[in-house]
């Protein structure tokens, strides 16, 4: 396990994360990308933690990532 700033981690040659941060390793962007399906998951009125009545549509058929800053109490539940 490694800790430190992005600049510090970039310098650690054994770190896979550092290799990507520094550009020594890369993931090629596909020439042709998938198109989102015309349907989505909809969340309406989300208001837990620091959310204030948020409405969002998450497209299906493509990779979607929802992130937040450290300590923002991210919690995901699937039923």
C-alpha positions as CSV (number, residue, x, y, z in Angstrom):
1,X,0.0,0.0,0.0
2,X,1.2,3.5,-0.9
3,X,0.3,6.9,0.3
4,X,1.3,10.4,-0.7
5,X,0.6,13.1,-3.2
6,X,0.1,12.3,-6.9
7,X,3.5,13.8,-7.6
8,X,5.1,11.5,-5.0
9,X,3.3,8.4,-6.2
10,X,4.4,9.2,-9.8
11,X,8.0,8.7,-8.8
12,X,7.5,5.2,-7.4
13,X,8.4,2.9,-10.3
14,X,7.0,-0.2,-8.6
15,X,3.5,1.5,-8.3
16,X,1.1,0.6,-11.0
17,X,-0.9,3.7,-10.1
18,X,2.3,5.8,-10.3
19,X,3.1,4.4,-13.7
20,X,-0.3,5.5,-15.0
21,X,-0.1,8.9,-13.3
22,X,3.3,9.6,-14.8
23,X,2.4,8.4,-18.3
24,X,4.8,5.5,-18.3
25,X,1.7,3.2,-18.8
26,X,-1.4,4.2,-20.8
27,X,-4.8,2.9,-21.7
28,X,-5.5,3.6,-25.4
29,X,-8.7,5.4,-26.2
30,X,-10.8,3.3,-28.5
31,X,-11.3,4.6,-32.0
32,X,-15.0,3.8,-31.9
33,X,-16.9,4.4,-28.7
34,X,-20.1,2.8,-27.6
35,X,-23.2,5.0,-27.8
36,X,-25.5,5.2,-24.7
37,X,-28.8,3.4,-25.0
38,X,-31.9,5.7,-25.1
39,X,-32.8,4.6,-21.6
40,X,-31.4,5.6,-18.3
41,X,-31.6,5.1,-14.6
42,X,-33.2,8.2,-13.0
43,X,-32.7,9.4,-9.5
44,X,-35.0,12.2,-8.4
45,X,-34.8,14.3,-5.3
46,X,-31.7,12.7,-3.8
47,X,-31.1,14.5,-0.5
48,X,-28.9,12.3,1.7
49,X,-25.6,13.6,3.2
50,X,-24.6,16.7,1.2
51,X,-27.0,16.3,-1.7
52,X,-29.8,18.9,-1.9
53,X,-32.7,17.6,-4.0
54,X,-30.6,16.3,-6.8
55,X,-32.1,14.8,-10.0
56,X,-29.8,12.8,-12.2
57,X,-30.0,10.5,-15.3
58,X,-27.4,7.8,-15.6
59,X,-27.2,6.4,-19.1
60,X,-27.3,2.6,-19.7
61,X,-24.9,0.8,-22.1
62,X,-21.8,2.8,-21.3
63,X,-19.4,2.9,-18.4
64,X,-20.4,5.6,-15.9
65,X,-18.4,6.5,-12.8
66,X,-19.7,8.7,-10.0
67,X,-17.0,10.0,-7.7
68,X,-16.6,12.3,-4.7
69,X,-13.8,13.8,-2.7
70,X,-12.3,11.8,0.2
71,X,-14.5,12.1,3.3
72,X,-17.7,13.0,1.4
73,X,-19.5,9.9,2.8
74,X,-20.1,8.2,-0.6
75,X,-22.5,5.3,-0.1
76,X,-24.1,3.2,-2.8
77,X,-26.8,0.7,-2.3
78,X,-28.2,-1.7,-5.0
79,X,-31.4,-3.6,-4.4
